[in-house]
Amino acid sequence: MLLTKINNFFTKYLLLFILASLIGGFYFSETLIPFSDYLPYFLMFMVFVLGTSCSLQSLTDVVRKPKGFIVGLIILYIFIPFIGFAIGKVFYSSSPEYALGHFLLAVTPVAITSMIWTGFIGGNLVLSLALIFVVTIFSGFMIPLQISLFMGEVVEFDAIAMMLNLFKMIVLPVIAGIFMRYKAPAMVEKVSPGANLLNKIIMMIILSVNGAAVNPYIDSIDWHIIRMFLIVGLHLVLNYSVAFVLCWLTLGKDSKDLPSIIFTSGMRNNAAGVVIALQYFGAEVALPVIICIFLQQLSAGGVFSLLQKKFHHQVTSS
C-alpha cells in the first residue's frame, strides 16, 4: 500500500527529517513563529490518533500491574533530578545560573510529545499518559521542593493552570480516540495508515516551530553556545541511558513499558521550564532549557532509531 510505503520511508530517514526540520525552523523563524499558536491543536490531533490504538484492557493493566508505573516514578523523581544536579556541579560550579537551568531541565514536568514518540515505537501509551498526568499534577509541590532541597532556591508557580491545560490536550483527546476505536472500529482501521502518516508530517511541522523558537535567544553561534549545546546533549544522553538500564534491569528487555519510561524520562515540558526560569530567575537560567527545545526532539529521534529494530513490527505498522 502506498501510504504504508511512504510511512516506512519517513521512519527509515526520520533522523534526517528531524534535523532538516529543526535547522529549517531556526533559519526561517520569522515565517514559522506564528504557527506556534496552532501547536496545541496539532498535538491534540496527534494524541487523538494515538488514542485510537489504546484499549480498555491497557487502561486496567496499568492499575493491575503497576510495576512499570512505579519504576517510572522512581526514575523521574530520584535519578533524573540527580543527573541534572550532577551536570550543574561538574560543568557549572562557577556559574550557578546555568547549574540551576540544568536542574530545572530535570524537574520540569514530562513533555506531551514523549507520548507521541511512545506511540510511534509501539510502547505502552497508557503508561506514558499516567506518568505525564501524575508528574504534572504534583509539579506544583515537587518542583519548588526539589529546587529548594537541591539548589537552595525558592519558587512557586501556577501548577493548576498547567494541569488543566494537560487535561485538555491529552486526557480528552485520548478518551475521544478510545471512544472512536470502540464505536467505529472499521473506520479507524481504514483511515489508520493515512492518520499515522499525517501524524509524522505534523511532527515535522512541530519540530520546525521548535527550531524557530530557539532563534530569538541565540544572537551568534560562539564557543560558549556550542559548549552549552554539547552539555545539554550529554544531559539528555544520560537521562535516556540511565532510564534504559534501569528499565532493562527491572522490567526486562521485552517489556512494552520500556520505551514508555525511556521517552518520559528523557523529554521535558520545556515551554513550562522557560516560563518558570524567566519569571523567577532570569534569562541565564532559561538558556539551557531553550537549547534543550532544539535538541530534545533530535535526541528522541535518535532513541527511536536505536529502538526501532527491537520494536520493528510495531514501528512499520504504525
SVG drawing of the C-alpha trace seen along z (x, -y; Angstrom):
<svg xmlns="http://www.w3.org/2000/svg" viewBox="-20 -39 55 49">
<polyline fill="none" stroke="black" stroke-width="0.4" points="0.0,0.0 1.3,-3.4 0.6,-5.1 2.4,-2.3 5.5,-2.7 5.6,-6.5 5.2,-5.9 8.1,-3.4 10.2,-5.9 9.6,-8.6 10.5,-6.1 13.7,-5.0 15.1,-8.5 13.4,-10.0 16.6,-11.5 17.4,-13.4 13.8,-14.7 14.1,-15.8 17.5,-17.6 16.2,-19.3 13.0,-20.5 14.9,-21.9 17.6,-23.7 14.9,-24.9 12.8,-26.2 15.9,-28.0 16.8,-29.8 13.2,-30.7 12.0,-31.6 10.1,-34.8 7.9,-32.8 7.3,-29.9 6.9,-31.5 3.2,-32.5 2.4,-28.8 3.2,-28.3 -0.4,-29.4 -1.6,-26.2 0.7,-23.7 -1.8,-22.8 -4.3,-21.8 -1.7,-19.8 -0.7,-17.9 -4.4,-17.3 -4.9,-15.7 -1.8,-13.5 -2.9,-12.4 -6.4,-11.6 -4.9,-9.4 -2.8,-7.6 -5.8,-7.2 -7.5,-5.1 -4.8,-2.5 -5.4,-2.3 -7.8,0.3 -9.7,0.5 -7.6,3.5 -4.4,1.4 -6.1,-1.1 -6.8,1.6 -3.4,3.2 -1.6,0.1 -3.7,0.5 -3.4,4.3 0.3,4.4 1.8,1.1 5.4,2.2 6.3,0.1 4.5,-3.0 6.4,-2.7 9.7,-2.2 8.9,-5.3 8.2,-7.5 11.4,-6.4 13.4,-7.3 11.6,-10.6 11.8,-11.7 15.1,-10.4 17.5,-9.5 16.7,-12.3 16.9,-15.1 20.2,-13.7 21.6,-13.8 20.5,-17.4 22.2,-18.3 25.4,-16.5 25.6,-18.1 25.4,-21.5 28.0,-20.7 30.5,-19.2 30.3,-21.7 29.0,-24.9 30.5,-25.0 31.3,-28.7 28.1,-29.5 25.1,-28.8 22.6,-30.2 23.4,-27.6 23.6,-24.9 20.1,-25.9 19.0,-25.8 20.1,-22.2 18.4,-21.2 15.2,-22.9 15.6,-20.7 15.4,-17.7 12.4,-18.6 10.1,-20.3 7.0,-18.1 7.2,-15.4 6.7,-16.5 3.4,-15.7 5.5,-14.7 7.0,-11.8 3.6,-10.1 3.8,-10.7 7.2,-9.0 6.0,-6.2 3.1,-5.7 5.5,-5.8 7.6,-3.0 4.7,-0.8 5.2,-1.3 2.6,-1.4 0.7,-4.6 -1.5,-4.4 1.6,-4.2 3.0,-7.3 -0.3,-9.1 -0.3,-8.1 3.2,-9.3 2.7,-12.6 -0.5,-13.2 0.7,-12.3 4.0,-14.2 2.2,-17.3 -0.4,-17.1 2.3,-17.1 4.6,-19.6 3.2,-22.5 4.5,-20.8 7.5,-18.8 9.3,-21.5 9.6,-24.0 10.5,-21.3 13.2,-19.8 14.7,-23.2 14.8,-24.2 16.4,-21.0 19.0,-20.7 19.7,-24.3 18.6,-26.4 16.2,-28.5 12.5,-29.1 10.0,-29.2 6.2,-28.9 4.1,-28.8 0.6,-28.1 0.6,-24.3 -3.2,-24.2 -3.3,-26.0 -0.7,-23.6 -2.7,-20.6 -5.9,-21.9 -4.1,-22.5 -2.7,-19.0 -6.2,-17.6 -7.5,-19.5 -4.5,-18.5 -4.0,-14.8 -6.8,-13.3 -9.8,-14.4 -8.2,-13.5 -7.2,-10.1 -10.7,-9.4 -12.1,-10.5 -9.7,-8.2 -10.6,-5.2 -14.4,-6.0 -13.8,-6.2 -12.0,-2.8 -14.9,-1.1 -17.7,-2.8 -16.3,-2.8 -13.5,-0.1 -13.9,0.4 -13.4,-3.3 -10.5,-3.5 -8.8,-0.6 -9.5,-2.1 -8.1,-5.6 -5.3,-4.4 -2.4,-4.4 -3.3,-7.9 -3.7,-9.2 -0.4,-7.8 1.4,-9.3 -0.3,-12.6 0.9,-12.4 4.6,-12.1 4.1,-15.1 2.6,-17.1 5.6,-16.2 7.9,-17.7 5.9,-20.9 6.1,-21.0 9.9,-20.4 10.2,-23.3 8.4,-25.6 10.6,-24.3 13.7,-25.3 12.2,-28.7 11.5,-29.2 15.2,-28.9 16.4,-31.6 15.5,-34.8 17.6,-33.7 20.8,-33.0 22.5,-36.1 25.5,-34.2 27.0,-30.7 30.2,-31.0 32.1,-28.6 30.0,-29.4 26.8,-28.4 28.5,-25.3 29.7,-24.2 26.3,-24.5 24.7,-22.6 27.2,-19.8 26.5,-19.8 22.7,-19.8 23.2,-16.9 25.2,-15.0 22.5,-15.6 19.8,-14.2 22.0,-11.1 22.5,-10.4 18.7,-10.7 17.9,-8.2 20.8,-5.9 20.0,-5.7 16.3,-5.1 17.2,-2.4 19.5,-0.5 17.1,-0.7 14.1,0.4 16.2,3.3 17.1,4.5 13.7,4.1 11.2,4.7 13.1,6.9 14.3,6.2 11.0,7.2 8.6,5.1 6.4,2.6 6.8,0.3 10.5,-0.1 10.1,-2.7 7.3,-4.5 9.6,-5.1 12.6,-5.9 10.8,-8.7 9.1,-10.1 12.4,-10.2 14.2,-11.9 11.7,-14.5 10.6,-17.6 7.9,-20.3 10.5,-22.9 7.9,-25.6 6.9,-25.4 10.5,-25.3 11.3,-28.5 8.3,-30.3 9.4,-29.3 13.0,-30.3 12.2,-33.7 9.6,-34.5 11.6,-33.6 15.3,-33.5 16.3,-35.2 17.5,-34.6 20.7,-32.8 18.8,-30.1 16.5,-29.8 19.3,-29.3 19.9,-25.5 16.1,-24.9 15.9,-26.9 18.7,-24.9 17.0,-21.7 14.0,-22.8 16.2,-22.3 18.0,-19.2 15.2,-17.3 13.3,-16.1 16.5,-15.3 17.7,-13.1 14.2,-11.5 14.6,-10.7 18.0,-9.1 16.5,-7.0 13.6,-6.0 16.2,-4.9 18.0,-2.8 14.8,-1.1 13.1,-0.6 14.9,2.6 13.8,4.1 10.2,2.9 10.3,3.3 6.8,4.8 5.1,2.0 7.0,-0.7 6.4,0.5 2.7,0.9 2.1,-2.4"/>
</svg>
